[in-house]
Amino acid sequence: MKKQKKNYHSALTQPLKIEKELSYYGNNGNFVIKRDICKGLPEEFRLCDVIYSEPSWLMGYEKFLSRASTEGSDYKKYIESISGIIKKTNKPIWIVTGRHALKHFPIPHHSQEIKLFHHDAFLLGWNDRSLDWTDFGSIKTTDNLLEILSDTYDRVGDFCCGYGNTARAFLNKGKEFVMSDINGKCVYYIAKELMGYA
């Protein structure tokens, strides 16, 4: 299968010029959904066997809300909502975040420093009994981690999916995904670029 081109939705860079928005699209076992994570996970996440996400950092949160043309919730409620998801799920869940958010999450079963697009970040993991912790010394970047997760699991969920790099990692291995984001332009981009939406 041909590898998919990556674009990273970052508050530090200009967004792609995407004119259209979409609320929901499903195709070939994959789903992409417009959803404010403060309102809980979409039902389709029950299909996933692992969750991986790179939630917005405090400094970029307002910019992401502005791009999504929504007021959304404040950052504290946003982080608390993610913490609630972690507490409620038994699925393996991996979060990449900054130091500022660490105190808001439950104590992780695994944590380490990691590079997120060349920036220092923290990798936090819960409930994952399928991976050998001794392998984690070789994980230096989020790309390394996604390579391992897409080898190990069949369908990933990402509730802050941006332009779908998590989806690409799984799609490149012939695996499936459920993506969601508050920004309908990101939903449209993933549907069009990764799922054949016309």
Secondary structure, DSSP 8 states (H G I E B T S, - for coil): ----------TTS---------SEEEETTEEEEE--GGG---GGGGG-SEEEE----HHHHHHHHHHTT-----HHHHHHHHHHHHHH--S-EEEEE-GGGGGGS---SEEEEEEETTEEEEEEEES--SS-GGGGGG--BHHHHHHHHHHH-SEEEESS-TTTHHHHHHHTTT-EEEEEES-HHHHHHHHHHHH---
